[in-house]
């Protein structure tokens, strides 16, 4: 049976609802925060620096994902909605500008920007989200505002206490959907939802391309630098293929659309929320590793740089494993093996930077070859069709 046969009439209508250019503009502002996080981590790759970036990323991602749910339910089709969405962009811009010194003098600005983003999100969702979504958001808003309050108050505290307050905010965000188990009332338009997440992933991946240019800035254009840059480009392309290759995004859309509304909302939270967080964190960390490699291609990397490459790729692949398993859209065992293999490249980087990038390119290349052969075999057995599987006993996971 083909995937389209699984789609309800409602799901087919939803495929016509696509991401607006204003949402793309919003994503560009959001990705500036990703750029700032990459820069911040590159400047301080110590365990403390990494922990601070992780805290900020999870705080920021929660509200970015909240805006994806918002525009999925409330299209920015009126002047009032567009103006409020621009106000949300302004809040994200303040957050992004504060990121490099968020645990220093810019903590208050970070908290103010986050509070603005949160108030605009809750207000617009409750006022225009429709009966079901507005009611569900009204119950979720106190949790969101509570986390925003912790972020705001944390900006006035010393760095250690600030980290504790912001970590508490993250914990509150994570538990809120399970304390208030009404997220099934949010209506999810599958095509728009999948497209929006795919766009932010590809824009974030573009940050790794920028990292190549930043790492090469001011250096002589020698053969080793050119080779390192090309290998970096190949690795970034492979991250893109890992997410979009073999129409994985289309299959994810079909898999999501085939679910009941309640199941769809739950999968949206887990597969496009929790699973995407390590993917985006992995992209940030890989970008840092690529940036450090370009300028030291024929030298060894310090442990932090080698870990950035190996662990960053592993984080991205781990998110992929969870994503594919939750939606039942492909095998995961080879990506589990590639996750382990990516971590195993760290000692290579301690010996020679360019060799570790080459090793990662080989790991991803081998993954795609094996998966391609596996998919060809499965297609031959099934007669050339594919259907999403949504049960817990799905053999593809």
GILIN-V801979 format. One line per field, one symbol per residue. phi: phi as a letter, one per 20 degrees, with the letter a starting at -180 (. if undefined). Layout:
phi: ???
//
This chain:
phi: .ffffeefgffffffeedfefffffgfffffgffgffffffffbefgffffffffffffffgffffffffffecgfddffffffffffgfffffgffeggcfecfefffgffgfffgfffffffffecengffffffffeggfffffffffffffeefgfffffffffffffffegfefdecffffedegfffffffffffffffgfffffffffegmefeeggffffffffffffgfffffedfllfffffffffffefgffffffffefddfffffffffffffgfffgffgecgedeefgffffgffffffffffgfgfgfffemdrfcffffffffffffeggfffebgfffffffffffffgffffffffffffffenncbcfdcefegffd
//
